[in-house]
Amino acid sequence: MGGLSLPHLIILALVVLILFGRGRISEMMGDFGKGIKSFKQGMNEEADRPVTPPPAQIQQTPPPVTPPVTPVAPQAPVQQPGDHQQGPQA
C-alpha cells in the first residue's frame, strides 16, 4: 500500500513523456546538468582561491582629552581662630 511498483513507474514515465515530449525532457535534463556543472565549478574556484588577509587598517590614536578649564574667582582669605590681625589703630 502506498508504494510505487514497477508498473506504476512505467505508467508515470509514459504520462510525463506524453505531456512534455521527448525533446522538452532532454532539454530540461541538459539545463539541469549545466546547472550542476556550473555549481561544481563555482565551488572549486572558491576552494582554489588563496586566502588573503584583509588589508591592514591604520589605527589612529585619538588626541588626549583635556578637561575644560573653568575660571576660579578669587576668594577672600579665611581667618583661622588663632590668627589675629592688627587693624588700624586710632
N, CA, C and O atoms as CSV, one atom per row, in Angstrom:
chain,resi,resn,atom,element,x,y,z
A,1,MET,N,N,0.822,-1.182,0.000
A,1,MET,CA,C,0.000,0.000,0.000
A,1,MET,C,C,0.865,1.245,0.000
A,1,MET,O,O,1.790,1.357,0.804
A,2,GLY,N,N,0.582,2.159,-0.872
A,2,GLY,CA,C,1.269,3.435,-0.890
A,2,GLY,C,C,2.598,3.422,-1.605
A,2,GLY,O,O,3.145,4.491,-1.876
A,3,GLY,N,N,3.144,2.264,-1.923
A,3,GLY,CA,C,4.416,2.212,-2.615
A,3,GLY,C,C,4.207,2.179,-4.121
A,3,GLY,O,O,3.163,1.752,-4.614
A,4,LEU,N,N,5.220,2.638,-4.835
A,4,LEU,CA,C,5.137,2.599,-6.294
A,4,LEU,C,C,5.834,1.344,-6.787
A,4,LEU,O,O,7.009,1.113,-6.499
A,5,SER,N,N,5.113,0.560,-7.513
A,5,SER,CA,C,5.708,-0.653,-8.074
A,5,SER,C,C,6.211,-0.323,-9.483
A,5,SER,O,O,6.024,0.793,-9.969
A,6,LEU,N,N,6.839,-1.284,-10.125
A,6,LEU,CA,C,7.397,-1.086,-11.465
A,6,LEU,C,C,6.324,-0.697,-12.484
A,6,LEU,O,O,6.565,0.219,-13.270
A,7,PRO,N,N,5.146,-1.345,-12.516
A,7,PRO,CA,C,4.125,-0.916,-13.477
A,7,PRO,C,C,3.652,0.529,-13.245
A,7,PRO,O,O,3.370,1.250,-14.202
A,8,HIS,N,N,3.569,0.944,-11.989
A,8,HIS,CA,C,3.177,2.325,-11.695
A,8,HIS,C,C,4.215,3.314,-12.230
A,8,HIS,O,O,3.863,4.339,-12.814
A,9,LEU,N,N,5.496,2.997,-12.027
A,9,LEU,CA,C,6.564,3.887,-12.505
A,9,LEU,C,C,6.581,3.980,-14.029
A,9,LEU,O,O,6.825,5.054,-14.578
A,10,ILE,N,N,6.325,2.870,-14.715
A,10,ILE,CA,C,6.302,2.874,-16.188
A,10,ILE,C,C,5.153,3.747,-16.694
A,10,ILE,O,O,5.327,4.525,-17.632
A,11,ILE,N,N,3.982,3.615,-16.075
A,11,ILE,CA,C,2.834,4.420,-16.485
A,11,ILE,C,C,3.107,5.904,-16.218
A,11,ILE,O,O,2.765,6.759,-17.035
A,12,LEU,N,N,3.714,6.198,-15.090
A,12,LEU,CA,C,4.053,7.583,-14.757
A,12,LEU,C,C,5.047,8.149,-15.767
A,12,LEU,O,O,4.893,9.287,-16.209
A,13,ALA,N,N,6.059,7.377,-16.136
A,13,ALA,CA,C,7.036,7.826,-17.120
A,13,ALA,C,C,6.381,8.073,-18.476
A,13,ALA,O,O,6.722,9.046,-19.149
A,14,LEU,N,N,5.445,7.214,-18.892
A,14,LEU,CA,C,4.734,7.411,-20.164
A,14,LEU,C,C,3.891,8.688,-20.141
A,14,LEU,O,O,3.857,9.427,-21.125
A,15,VAL,N,N,3.214,8.947,-19.026
A,15,VAL,CA,C,2.397,10.169,-18.918
A,15,VAL,C,C,3.278,11.408,-19.008
A,15,VAL,O,O,2.940,12.357,-19.715
A,16,VAL,N,N,4.397,11.409,-18.304
A,16,VAL,CA,C,5.324,12.547,-18.359
A,16,VAL,C,C,5.871,12.711,-19.772
A,16,VAL,O,O,5.991,13.838,-20.253
A,17,LEU,N,N,6.201,11.633,-20.437
A,17,LEU,CA,C,6.718,11.681,-21.806
A,17,LEU,C,C,5.667,12.239,-22.763
A,17,LEU,O,O,5.994,13.017,-23.659
A,18,ILE,N,N,4.428,11.851,-22.579
A,18,ILE,CA,C,3.359,12.353,-23.447
A,18,ILE,C,C,3.116,13.847,-23.193
A,18,ILE,O,O,2.928,14.613,-24.138
A,19,LEU,N,N,3.120,14.258,-21.932
A,19,LEU,CA,C,2.842,15.659,-21.600
A,19,LEU,C,C,3.950,16.607,-22.083
A,19,LEU,O,O,3.666,17.661,-22.653
A,20,PHE,N,N,5.171,16.237,-21.858
A,20,PHE,CA,C,6.280,17.140,-22.171
A,20,PHE,C,C,6.956,16.843,-23.503
A,20,PHE,O,O,7.551,17.741,-24.099
A,21,GLY,N,N,6.883,15.659,-23.961
A,21,GLY,CA,C,7.562,15.286,-25.205
A,21,GLY,C,C,9.020,14.966,-24.948
A,21,GLY,O,O,9.602,15.403,-23.955
A,22,ARG,N,N,9.600,14.202,-25.849
A,22,ARG,CA,C,10.978,13.754,-25.669
A,22,ARG,C,C,11.966,14.904,-25.756
A,22,ARG,O,O,12.941,14.930,-25.005
A,23,GLY,N,N,11.742,15.840,-26.640
A,23,GLY,CA,C,12.666,16.963,-26.811
A,23,GLY,C,C,12.692,17.882,-25.595
A,23,GLY,O,O,13.747,18.355,-25.173
A,24,ARG,N,N,11.519,18.120,-25.049
A,24,ARG,CA,C,11.440,19.018,-23.889
A,24,ARG,C,C,12.106,18.384,-22.667
A,24,ARG,O,O,12.770,19.082,-21.900
A,25,ILE,N,N,11.943,17.098,-22.478
A,25,ILE,CA,C,12.563,16.422,-21.330
A,25,ILE,C,C,14.083,16.428,-21.464
A,25,ILE,O,O,14.788,16.685,-20.488
A,26,SER,N,N,14.599,16.143,-22.676
A,26,SER,CA,C,16.059,16.142,-22.848
A,26,SER,C,C,16.613,17.554,-22.674
A,26,SER,O,O,17.723,17.727,-22.172
A,27,GLU,N,N,15.843,18.565,-23.087
A,27,GLU,CA,C,16.290,19.956,-22.902
A,27,GLU,C,C,16.347,20.307,-21.416
A,27,GLU,O,O,17.293,20.951,-20.963
A,28,MET,N,N,15.333,19.882,-20.658
A,28,MET,CA,C,15.313,20.145,-19.216
A,28,MET,C,C,16.465,19.433,-18.511
A,28,MET,O,O,17.097,19.999,-17.619
A,29,MET,N,N,16.733,18.210,-18.908
A,29,MET,CA,C,17.835,17.468,-18.286
A,29,MET,C,C,19.184,18.099,-18.643
A,29,MET,O,O,20.098,18.126,-17.819
A,30,GLY,N,N,19.305,18.606,-19.872
A,30,GLY,CA,C,20.547,19.282,-20.271
A,30,GLY,C,C,20.763,20.546,-19.445
A,30,GLY,O,O,21.879,20.817,-19.003
A,31,ASP,N,N,19.687,21.326,-19.234
A,31,ASP,CA,C,19.793,22.523,-18.404
A,31,ASP,C,C,20.129,22.164,-16.966
A,31,ASP,O,O,20.907,22.854,-16.307
A,32,PHE,N,N,19.544,21.093,-16.494
A,32,PHE,CA,C,19.821,20.629,-15.138
A,32,PHE,C,C,21.294,20.240,-14.995
A,32,PHE,O,O,21.939,20.581,-14.003
A,33,GLY,N,N,21.816,19.527,-15.985
A,33,GLY,CA,C,23.227,19.123,-15.975
A,33,GLY,C,C,24.157,20.323,-16.030
A,33,GLY,O,O,25.174,20.357,-15.337
A,34,LYS,N,N,23.806,21.323,-16.865
A,34,LYS,CA,C,24.628,22.539,-16.934
A,34,LYS,C,C,24.638,23.281,-15.607
A,34,LYS,O,O,25.662,23.829,-15.196
A,35,GLY,N,N,23.496,23.294,-14.945
A,35,GLY,CA,C,23.416,23.957,-13.643
A,35,GLY,C,C,24.303,23.278,-12.611
A,35,GLY,O,O,24.998,23.945,-11.844
A,36,ILE,N,N,24.276,21.958,-12.593
A,36,ILE,CA,C,25.118,21.221,-11.654
A,36,ILE,C,C,26.598,21.453,-11.965
A,36,ILE,O,O,27.406,21.633,-11.054
A,37,LYS,N,N,26.950,21.448,-13.252
A,37,LYS,CA,C,28.345,21.661,-13.655
A,37,LYS,C,C,28.812,23.049,-13.237
A,37,LYS,O,O,29.921,23.207,-12.728
A,38,SER,N,N,27.975,24.046,-13.450
A,38,SER,CA,C,28.315,25.415,-13.064
A,38,SER,C,C,28.477,25.529,-11.552
A,38,SER,O,O,29.380,26.214,-11.070
A,39,PHE,N,N,27.618,24.871,-10.818
A,39,PHE,CA,C,27.709,24.891,-9.356
A,39,PHE,C,C,29.028,24.272,-8.892
A,39,PHE,O,O,29.694,24.823,-8.016
A,40,LYS,N,N,29.408,23.137,-9.469
A,40,LYS,CA,C,30.656,22.489,-9.080
A,40,LYS,C,C,31.863,23.353,-9.416
A,40,LYS,O,O,32.814,23.417,-8.636
A,41,GLN,N,N,31.837,24.026,-10.582
A,41,GLN,CA,C,32.941,24.915,-10.950
A,41,GLN,C,C,33.058,26.065,-9.950
A,41,GLN,O,O,34.160,26.436,-9.545
A,42,GLY,N,N,31.925,26.617,-9.563
A,42,GLY,CA,C,31.943,27.703,-8.587
A,42,GLY,C,C,32.513,27.254,-7.252
A,42,GLY,O,O,33.266,27.991,-6.615
A,43,MET,N,N,32.161,26.061,-6.831
A,43,MET,CA,C,32.689,25.547,-5.571
A,43,MET,C,C,34.191,25.304,-5.656
A,43,MET,O,O,34.918,25.579,-4.702
A,44,ASN,N,N,34.668,24.785,-6.809
A,44,ASN,CA,C,36.102,24.539,-6.973
A,44,ASN,C,C,36.875,25.842,-7.038
A,44,ASN,O,O,37.972,25.935,-6.487
A,45,GLU,N,N,36.318,26.862,-7.708
A,45,GLU,CA,C,37.002,28.152,-7.779
A,45,GLU,C,C,37.124,28.760,-6.392
A,45,GLU,O,O,38.149,29.355,-6.061
A,46,GLU,N,N,36.099,28.617,-5.593
A,46,GLU,CA,C,36.130,29.152,-4.236
A,46,GLU,C,C,37.182,28.431,-3.400
A,46,GLU,O,O,37.875,29.057,-2.597
A,47,ALA,N,N,37.304,27.126,-3.584
A,47,ALA,CA,C,38.279,26.344,-2.814
A,47,ALA,C,C,39.702,26.614,-3.299
A,47,ALA,O,O,40.636,26.575,-2.498
A,48,ASP,N,N,39.889,26.886,-4.595
A,48,ASP,CA,C,41.224,27.116,-5.143
A,48,ASP,C,C,41.734,28.527,-4.875
A,48,ASP,O,O,42.939,28.766,-4.955
A,49,ARG,N,N,40.857,29.450,-4.565
A,49,ARG,CA,C,41.256,30.836,-4.361
A,49,ARG,C,C,42.095,30.926,-3.097
A,49,ARG,O,O,41.677,30.448,-2.042
A,50,PRO,N,N,43.298,31.545,-3.193
A,50,PRO,CA,C,44.132,31.666,-1.992
A,50,PRO,C,C,43.491,32.641,-1.008
A,50,PRO,O,O,42.867,33.633,-1.387
A,51,VAL,N,N,43.668,32.322,0.243
A,51,VAL,CA,C,43.102,33.158,1.279
A,51,VAL,C,C,44.064,34.304,1.531
A,51,VAL,O,O,45.210,34.084,1.923
A,52,THR,N,N,43.609,35.508,1.309
A,52,THR,CA,C,44.435,36.681,1.566
A,52,THR,C,C,43.838,37.432,2.745
A,52,THR,O,O,42.624,37.622,2.819
A,53,PRO,N,N,44.681,37.851,3.652
A,53,PRO,CA,C,44.147,38.594,4.796
A,53,PRO,C,C,43.653,39.963,4.329
A,53,PRO,O,O,44.164,40.501,3.347
A,54,PRO,N,N,42.699,40.510,4.999
A,54,PRO,CA,C,42.216,41.834,4.606
A,54,PRO,C,C,43.313,42.866,4.818
A,54,PRO,O,O,44.181,42.671,5.669
A,55,PRO,N,N,43.294,43.952,4.067
A,55,PRO,CA,C,44.350,44.959,4.223
A,55,PRO,C,C,44.336,45.522,5.640
A,55,PRO,O,O,43.288,45.699,6.261
A,56,ALA,N,N,45.536,45.793,6.117
A,56,ALA,CA,C,45.665,46.311,7.476
A,56,ALA,C,C,45.101,47.721,7.529
A,56,ALA,O,O,45.313,48.533,6.628
A,57,GLN,N,N,44.396,47.983,8.579
A,57,GLN,CA,C,43.821,49.309,8.742
A,57,GLN,C,C,44.743,50.142,9.617
A,57,GLN,O,O,45.326,49.641,10.578
A,58,ILE,N,N,44.867,51.402,9.280
A,58,ILE,CA,C,45.715,52.304,10.049
A,58,ILE,C,C,44.966,52.662,11.323
A,58,ILE,O,O,43.834,53.146,11.291
A,59,GLN,N,N,45.614,52.416,12.420
A,59,GLN,CA,C,44.980,52.725,13.684
A,59,GLN,C,C,45.453,54.101,14.132
A,59,GLN,O,O,46.650,54.338,14.295
A,60,GLN,N,N,44.526,54.977,14.322
A,60,GLN,CA,C,44.849,56.314,14.765
A,60,GLN,C,C,44.505,56.439,16.238
A,60,GLN,O,O,43.448,55.998,16.690
A,61,THR,N,N,45.425,57.052,16.977
A,61,THR,CA,C,45.136,57.277,18.379
A,61,THR,C,C,44.471,58.637,18.495
A,61,THR,O,O,44.938,59.613,17.909
A,62,PRO,N,N,43.409,58.701,19.232
A,62,PRO,CA,C,42.728,59.988,19.363
A,62,PRO,C,C,43.571,60.952,20.181
A,62,PRO,O,O,44.358,60.521,21.023
A,63,PRO,N,N,43.419,62.244,19.948
A,63,PRO,CA,C,44.211,63.209,20.729
A,63,PRO,C,C,43.818,63.115,22.202
A,63,PRO,O,O,42.683,62.763,22.523
A,64,PRO,N,N,44.765,63.434,23.104
A,64,PRO,CA,C,44.446,63.323,24.527
A,64,PRO,C,C,43.335,64.308,24.889
A,64,PRO,O,O,43.283,65.430,24.384
A,65,VAL,N,N,42.469,63.866,25.758
A,65,VAL,CA,C,41.349,64.692,26.178
A,65,VAL,C,C,41.774,65.506,27.392
A,65,VAL,O,O,42.200,64.953,28.406
A,66,THR,N,N,41.653,66.828,27.277
A,66,THR,CA,C,41.968,67.691,28.409
A,66,THR,C,C,40.661,68.229,28.958
A,66,THR,O,O,39.798,68.659,28.192
A,67,PRO,N,N,40.506,68.212,30.259
A,67,PRO,CA,C,39.254,68.729,30.823
A,67,PRO,C,C,39.183,70.237,30.611
A,67,PRO,O,O,40.212,70.914,30.596
A,68,PRO,N,N,37.990,70.756,30.449
A,68,PRO,CA,C,37.870,72.193,30.240
A,68,PRO,C,C,38.293,72.955,31.491
A,68,PRO,O,O,38.040,72.522,32.616
A,69,VAL,N,N,38.930,74.076,31.278
A,69,VAL,CA,C,39.410,74.892,32.387
A,69,VAL,C,C,38.319,75.896,32.740
A,69,VAL,O,O,37.870,76.667,31.891
A,70,THR,N,N,37.900,75.878,33.995
A,70,THR,CA,C,36.898,76.848,34.442
A,70,THR,C,C,37.598,77.904,35.278
A,70,THR,O,O,38.407,77.570,36.143
A,71,PRO,N,N,37.297,79.187,35.030
A,71,PRO,CA,C,37.970,80.233,35.813
A,71,PRO,C,C,37.496,80.186,37.267
A,71,PRO,O,O,36.316,79.980,37.549
A,72,VAL,N,N,38.427,80.379,38.158
A,72,VAL,CA,C,38.127,80.349,39.586
A,72,VAL,C,C,38.156,81.777,40.084
A,72,VAL,O,O,39.145,82.487,39.899
A,73,ALA,N,N,37.075,82.201,40.717
A,73,ALA,CA,C,37.010,83.566,41.256
A,73,ALA,C,C,37.887,83.651,42.505
A,73,ALA,O,O,37.902,82.719,43.309
A,74,PRO,N,N,38.629,84.770,42.679
A,74,PRO,CA,C,39.468,84.903,43.889
A,74,PRO,C,C,38.583,84.995,45.129
A,74,PRO,O,O,37.538,85.646,45.122
A,75,GLN,N,N,39.017,84.340,46.168
A,75,GLN,CA,C,38.254,84.337,47.404
A,75,GLN,C,C,39.017,85.110,48.478
A,75,GLN,O,O,40.244,85.210,48.460
A,76,ALA,N,N,38.261,85.635,49.382
A,76,ALA,CA,C,38.884,86.346,50.499
A,76,ALA,C,C,39.573,85.324,51.381
A,76,ALA,O,O,39.063,84.216,51.546
A,77,PRO,N,N,40.709,85.663,51.949
A,77,PRO,CA,C,41.396,84.704,52.818
A,77,PRO,C,C,40.535,84.370,54.032
A,77,PRO,O,O,39.868,85.232,54.605
A,78,VAL,N,N,40.568,83.135,54.392
A,78,VAL,CA,C,39.793,82.671,55.534
A,78,VAL,C,C,40.648,82.811,56.777
A,78,VAL,O,O,41.793,82.361,56.802
A,79,GLN,N,N,40.099,83.432,57.808
A,79,GLN,CA,C,40.854,83.617,59.047
A,79,GLN,C,C,40.663,82.412,59.943
A,79,GLN,O,O,39.548,81.931,60.146
A,80,GLN,N,N,41.736,81.954,60.454
A,80,GLN,CA,C,41.706,80.855,61.400
A,80,GLN,C,C,41.507,81.442,62.805
A,80,GLN,O,O,41.813,82.610,63.045
A,81,PRO,N,N,40.995,80.624,63.726
A,81,PRO,CA,C,40.745,81.165,65.071
A,81,PRO,C,C,41.998,81.699,65.761
A,81,PRO,O,O,41.869,82.582,66.609
A,82,GLY,N,N,43.166,81.232,65.457
A,82,GLY,CA,C,44.381,81.702,66.118
A,82,GLY,C,C,44.989,82.901,65.418
A,82,GLY,O,O,45.915,83.507,65.958
A,83,ASP,N,N,44.515,83.266,64.255
A,83,ASP,CA,C,45.073,84.396,63.521
A,83,ASP,C,C,44.410,85.690,63.990
A,83,ASP,O,O,43.190,85.840,63.919
A,84,HIS,N,N,45.231,86.614,64.468
A,84,HIS,CA,C,44.707,87.936,64.834
A,84,HIS,C,C,45.452,88.939,64.001
A,84,HIS,O,O,46.682,88.990,63.994
A,85,GLN,N,N,44.702,89.711,63.320
A,85,GLN,CA,C,45.325,90.753,62.516
A,85,GLN,C,C,45.224,92.076,63.285
A,85,GLN,O,O,44.256,92.364,63.989
A,86,GLN,N,N,46.201,92.788,63.115
A,86,GLN,CA,C,46.210,94.095,63.726
A,86,GLN,C,C,45.511,95.040,62.774
A,86,GLN,O,O,45.926,95.198,61.626
A,87,GLY,N,N,44.507,95.633,63.224
A,87,GLY,CA,C,43.798,96.602,62.436
A,87,GLY,C,C,44.407,97.972,62.626
A,87,GLY,O,O,45.317,98.135,63.439
A,88,PRO,N,N,43.940,98.930,61.916
A,88,PRO,CA,C,44.480,100.303,62.088
A,88,PRO,C,C,44.191,100.794,63.507
A,88,PRO,O,O,43.073,100.667,64.006
A,89,GLN,N,N,45.160,101.324,64.110
A,89,GLN,CA,C,44.984,101.814,65.473
A,89,GLN,C,C,44.708,103.291,65.414
A,89,GLN,O,O,45.359,104.033,64.679
A,90,ALA,N,N,43.774,103.696,66.165
A,90,ALA,CA,C,43.428,105.114,66.167
A,90,ALA,C,C,43.653,105.744,67.489
A,90,ALA,O,O,43.408,106.939,67.654
